C-alpha cells in the first residue's frame, strides 16, 4: 500500500503542476490504478445541457490496462444520463459519498451498462473542487467481483481530491486571466488620446 500512496502523491503533483488534460488525466489515473491492479480508471465530468436542463456526465479521461477495452470505446459514456441509470448512485456522489459494488449488485440499467463493458466491480468517488459536485473518478475491475478494501477507498478519495484541486486551480487561473484581460482593456488609452 505504501507504493500506492506514493503514486497518489506523484499523480497529485503532476495534476497540480501541469493541470488536468488528456495526457495528465490518463497518466495520473494509470499511476494509481496499476498499483492497485485495477483494469480501468476514468474521470467523468458533469454538465447540464441546454435542452430542458438535462443533467449528463461525460467521460473525459481514461486509462485501461493493456488488453482491456478502453472506456473511450463505449459511446454511451460520452453523454451519460446517470440519473436514468442509477439515481441512487448519483444522489450518493452528489452528497459526497463513495459508491462501491459488484456489477451484479448495481441498479438494473447500470448493471447492463457495466456488464456490456466487462466490468465486474466498480468504485466511484465524487470530485468536488469547491462546494459543487463537479464529477467523479472511477476504478473498475474487469476480472473479479472485487470487495474494495478501506485503504483502496482512501486512495481513490485522495486521487479525487487531487483532481478537484487541479480543476479548482484551472478555474482560478482562468478567472485571473479574464480579470487581467478586462483590466488591460479598461486601462488601455483610447486611440488618439495623448
Beta strands, then each sheet from edge to edge (+ up, - down):
strand 1: 40-48
strand 2: 55-64
strand 3: 99-102
strand 4: 121-127
strand 5: 135-141
sheet 1: 2+ 1- 5+ 4- 3+
end
